Amino acid sequence: MNVFNRARSKEIKYHDKFYAETTLFQSGSWLSRPVKVVLENLTHIEKNKIQVLDLGCGVGRNSIPIAQQIQAYNGKVHCIDLLPSAIKLLNQYAEHYGVTNTIVPQAVDVENFLINKNTFDYIIACSCLEHVSSEAAFQTKLEEMKAGTTDKGINCILMSTEVKEIDVLSGEEQVGLIELNLSTEKAFAYLRDVYTGWQVLIEKSVQQEIQEEKDGRAIIFRSNWITFVVQSKGLS
Ligand SMILES: C[S@@+](CC[C@H](N)C(=O)[O-])C[C@H]1O[C@@H](n2cnc3c(N)ncnc32)[C@H](O)[C@@H]1O
């Protein structure tokens, strides 16, 4: 199996199991609360009939709180995830939280989801774009996101870069298994290039470490978590 297929298979297995075992907003898990920067940037956008696109939405950690905030304004959150299991749970959570009419869910690979031009006021890609198949696919999706955004709209991109696995005992370092393992520098270079002419609201990178067990060994997964938030200057 090539690296992409191994990474994709690991990604699917992990999320299928995790979403089945963890409830949305369960404390102590990464689903415990929405991502602050994702919710904060929503406040910079005019709400009336707002159209939000959440790429790699999972079970709705960000989509559900956003839906709760925009429901009264006749807005919609279009939710895309690769996993049918995630979309099934998202539908159940949408019902539980009373936002079924505001959520538009679709189980599809982000690479096969064509973003229509000039359609969305807010596009979120939170831990999604590092799962596309190539640098070309990454660049194409960014171009599509940009073209799919309305005047003064915002794109909020969060992703892992430079993913490494470090054996705690031996200190041995290996390249991490992920579909698209860009260097932080390269990811920022693509982002700055595609979004030339837009206002950069946030650009930052923070090192993250998670300790896990793999094949009976203690492993540290180290990556740089980047946040890139940009706003279209629009015509006016
Ligand atoms: C770490 S989770 C984050 C979920 C959500 N964005 C959040 O912040 O809670 C990554 C999600 O991306 C989805 N995903 C991975 N590869 C994808 C792809 N190629 N197309 C669409 N979704 C994908 C996974 O199924 C998973 O639900």
The ligand as an ORCA input file, in Angstrom:
! r2SCAN-3c Opt
* xyz 0 1
  C      -9.527     16.086     13.156
  S     -11.101     15.926     12.419
  C     -11.706     17.579     12.579
  C     -13.201     17.664     12.417
  C     -13.774     19.074     12.540
  N     -13.242     19.974     11.538
  C     -13.498     19.613     13.912
  O     -12.758     20.587     14.032
  O     -14.042     19.048     14.867
  C     -10.758     15.816     10.673
  C     -12.000     15.512      9.839
  O     -11.666     15.636      8.458
  C     -12.330     14.610      7.755
  N     -11.599     14.370      6.503
  C     -10.391     13.791      6.352
  N     -10.055     13.731      5.065
  C     -11.070     14.305      4.369
  C     -11.325     14.528      2.992
  N     -10.444     14.143      2.068
  N     -12.484     15.105      2.642
  C     -13.392     15.483      3.574
  N     -13.208     15.303      4.898
  C     -12.065     14.719      5.294
  C     -12.288     13.430      8.699
  O     -13.254     12.449      8.363
  C     -12.537     14.103     10.036
  O     -13.904     14.132     10.364
*
